[in-house]
């Protein structure tokens, strides 16, 4: 797909006569700008012909914001190639300054360009009215353009947020999942129903609107039961979690219940027919922050309540009381008592201890669970923290691998959507693949083994296991595309031997994995 953006010699544009070699970088912000990269490539090709340059490489970011470099695989690959000396070109052609990026810190934009210049590679902005030659005028104009690009994003963010607040005040939902016991309904411009939106579906017309409606009756009964157990019977959130999981009732993410999800249910005003927007803000991809209640946008009486309003209000009071009754001193005292009884501390031990505050509360009060443990003198736990740190990095590696796989599938002309909440890739709208990390550990008889965990409620018929290295448990070495029926147990172990019954499902490289997935897609479509 990327090579399709290169204008080949023999077209209407004149072929260059010298040996100047260039790479082009093109970016579009949203999937709606479907012709943007072609327009950029045409202007870049004209510039290349006029300056006797041959375009030998193309780096592309489609549907990617220019606010940060994170997620922009094309620019990341370009900078990485420049730093490692893997380049076979001496120019980088970009349509204009804004396509390079709308970085909110203009020094970041300059930093990446300076990195290229250190490697002897010139960045050229083909549609700009200045030559990026380092002169005083060019430097002033270029820096001004960077500021203008950043300011455009800031102004657009303010306008979009104001529009979203106005639409939310009318009772329409502004993105995100519906929540347990709720569903999303699509309305046309006149307010007529166009049907219920399933998970992963979204509106395609600007004039359409989405509203929240009560969901399946069995889920509504579970919601009412959660409020009844919490308010009437005085159960704790932890007790409710154990009750629901023991009965194998899945939540809306097809996963076991947790303290956080139960709290989300208990504090969600949608269950009394209200819609609340702007409780949290994430402006220009910066850190998420909580907004004060006076900035919340609330629409009331949108549908018949699932939970009686008086019970809902009592639940809010109980949540505030239980959140505020634990002082830092009392929290540490409870932690010391748990340590003296068990001899060690962990999140699972805390969850199993009666009347014990959640690990999330400790992390919130003391900055991290590690800091809370250290304050009560529990410091012999570095190995478990090393594992936790490695786990975070392996999860980042999973995200990177999934993004690369999805991009390669789309490059084959097949749709691929990744749901981060369920960790499921849906290919061609028909083939769901659940993604797992297979972490290394030394099993019995010192044999190397990689564990693959199956969820209690699986949403896909295939499990993609990314096997990690034996040194750090952070880097993917190969892939296993396992049918769900091969995972009769909740945990299976992959081994290093080729005689394993799972060896037939091994894909040594991502290209092999891509081939296996495309074969299954072809079988489905035929």
Secondary structure, DSSP 8 states (H G I E B T S, - for coil): --GGGS--TTSSS---SS-EEEEEEEEESSTT-TTHHHHHHHHHHHHHHHTTEEEEEEEEEES--SS-STT-HHHHHHHHHHHHT----SEEEES-HHHH---SSHHHHHHHHHHHHHTT-EEEETTSSS--SS-HHHHHHHHHHHHHHHHHHHHHHHHHHHHHHHHHHTT---SS---TTEEEEEE-TTS-EEEEE-TT----STT-EEEEEE--HHHHHHHHHHHIIIIIS---HHHHHHHHHHTT---TTSS---HHHHHHHHH-GGGGT-EEE-SEE-GGG---EE--GGG-EEE--SS--SS-HHHHHHHHHHHHHHHHS--HHHHHHHHHHHHHHHSS--HHHHHHSTT---HHHHHHHHSSHHHHHHHTT----HHHHHHHHHHHHHHHHHHHHHHHHHHHHHHTT--EEEETTTTEEEETTTEEEEEEEEEEEE-GGG-EEEEEE--SS---SEEEEEEE-TTTS-SEEEEEEEEGGG--SSEEEEES-TTSTTGGGEESSHHHHHHHHHHHHHHHH-
